[in-house]
Amino acid sequence: MKFGIIFYSVLGILALSIGVYLLQYFFILSIIFFIGAFINGVFIYKEYNIHKNDQIEYDVNAPLDEVVIKYSRSGRIIAISIYSIFVIPGIFFLSCLMIKFNFMTMLILTSLAAFTIYFIVKVILEIKKISKVMISINEKGIQMEDHPRYLWNDIQLEKIIVKRLVSRESKHDYQPEVNYLYFFHNNEKIETTIDDFDITDYQLSQVLKIFRARYNNSGLL
């Protein structure tokens, strides 16, 4: 965690310094570097928060009626900020091209407008993700997005698994890990990635154990 925070801090300070320097020469470009500094700040918060949340223990007897899992808010902020880097210069160049009209200008204008609208749509979709419930877990079972709830009676082997992303290029190098919520429902394998959600793999494994134990002790088997 310390290495990650130091790395993002250095990048953030560098981006902020460049942004301040460019402020007197090219305002639009300086904004991009300011956004970059902000993104690094969010990464620092995310690194700290992941370490902090991994230390949270869920008590079996805690008054948890339901655990609702959404997309990571910091992840959405990072995505929105990155897309904004493309939206801002797109709007700037559009405003410059609107001064004079000819065939070439209209062609560039149309391409820039499509480019800018695409990233604006991406920003809107990321904003919508913030309030979207991806997984809910309670004493009845597990529900994923808008699908019907999977009942505990029909669920087996629920757990968190880790897969390594292996490609021909990364076969002998660092292989990133992806965490999945994994279980069988009526002999059908169900799995979904959880790394982009507002819960850690350790927390989710605790939640699964708590609600499985409650169901097993409820006499509904």
N, C-alpha and C positions, 0 to 999 in steps of 0.2 A: 504493500500500500504506500509506503514512504517513497519508494522510487517513482511510482505513478504520480504522486502529488508533486514531487520535485520536478519531474519531467514536464508536467502540464503548467507548473508555475513558471518555469523558465520560458516555455513557449508563449505563455500569456503575457509575461513582462516584455518579451521581444516584440510580440504583435502590438502591444499597447504603445511601446516606444516608437515603432515604425509609424503607427497611426498618428501619433502626436506630431512626428516629424513631417509627415505628408499633409497634415492639416493645412499648412500654409501654401502648399503647391497644388494639390489635387484633392478636393474635398470628398468626392465620391470614393476614390481609392482608399482614403483614410478611414472612411466608414467601414469598408470591408475589413480592414485590419482591426478596427475596434470590435466588430462582430466576432472576429477570430479570437480576440482577447477574452470576450465574454464567453465564447464556447469553451475555452480552456478553463475559465472559472467554474463553469457548470461541470466539466469533467473532474475538477478537483473536488467539488461537492459530492459528485457521484461516487468517486473513489472512497471518500471518507464515509459516506452514508452506507455503502456496501459493507465496509468493515464494521461499522457500528451496528447495523442490522443483523449481521451474522452472530453477534453476541446476545441477541434477544432470545430468550427461552420462552416457549409457550407452555403454560401449565395445563395439564390434562383437566384440572378442575376449574380452569378459567371460564368465566361466563361468555363463551363464544357461541352465539347462535348461528352465525354464518361468516365466512371469510370471503370477501369479494376482492378479486385480483384484476387490476387494470394495467394498461400500458404504463411504463415508467414515465413519470412526468419530466424528469431531467432528460431522458432520452428524446422525448418529444420536443423539448426546448432546444436541444442540440440540433435536431433535424430541421426545425423551423428556422433556426439561425443560419444553418448551412444553405437552405433553399433561399433565404433572404439575400444571401451574398450574390445570387444570380438575378434575383428580382430587381434589386436596387440599380445596378448598372444597366439592366434592360430598360427600365423606366427612364433612366437618364438619357440613353442614346435614342430612345423613341422620341423624347421631347426635343432633342437636337435635330432629328431627321424631319420633323414636322414643319420645319421652316421653309423648305422648298420641295416641290413635287416634280418628279420625272419618272420614267420607267424604272431606272436602276434604284432610285430612292424608294419607290413603292415596293419593289421586290425585297429590298433590305428591310423596309418597314414591316412588311408582312411576316418575314422570317423572325424579326426581333419580337413582334407582337405575339407570334405563336410560342416562341421561346419563353417570353415573360409570363404569358398566360399559363403555360405548362407548370412553371414553378409556383405561381400563385395558387393554382389548384392543389399542388403538392402541399403547400403551407396550410390550406384550408382542410385537407384530409388529415394532416397531422394534428391540427387543433381539435377536430372531431374525435380523434383517437383518445384524447385525454380523458373524456368521460365514459368511454366505451368499456363495459364490463366484459372481460375475456373469459374468466373462470370464476365460478362461485362454488364453494364447498360448504355443506352443512350435514346434519345428521341423516338426511335422506340420501345424499349422494353427491355426485360431481356434475356440474353443468358447464359446458364449454360454449361460449358465445351465445348464439340464439338456438342452439340445438336442444332437444329434450334432455332432461336430466338423466344421467346414468345413475341407477340406484345401487346402493352398496351391496344388495343381495345378488346383483348380477355382475359385480366388479371383482376381479381377482388380480393379485400381484401388483397393486398400485405402488409406485415408487418413482424416484427421480433417477434417471440414467444419464450417463455422459457419453457423448460420441465425439470422436476426433475427426476433424475435417482433413482428409488426406487427398492430395492431388499429386500429379506426376512431378510438379515442381517442388512441392513441400514434403515429399516422401521422406527425405532425410533431414529436413529442417524442422522448425517449430510448427507444431500442428495445433491450431486453435481448437478449443473444446466448446461444445454446445450442450447445454443442459435441456433435458426433455422431461415432461410429465408423461409417464408411461403406465398403462394398465390394459387389462383385457376386459372387454364387456361382451358377455355371451360368446366367448371364444374369438371375438374380433379384437385385433390389436389396435389400440388407440394411443397416439402420442402427439404431443405438440411442444414446440420450443417455448421456454419460459425465460430466456435471458433478457428479453426486452420488456419484462413485466416488473411491477413495483413490489416484488417479493424475491428473496434470494432462494436458491435451491435448498439450503438448509432449513429455512423457515417453512417452505412448502412441504418438505418431508415431515416436519413436526406436525403441521396442520393435518396432513393425511393420516398420521398415526393417531392423533387426537380424535378425529371424527370416525375413524374406523373402530377405535376402541369404544367410543360411545355407542356406535351402532351394535357392536358385538355384545355390549353389556345391557342393551335396551330390551333384549328378549324378542327382537323382531326377526331373528334368523329363521 
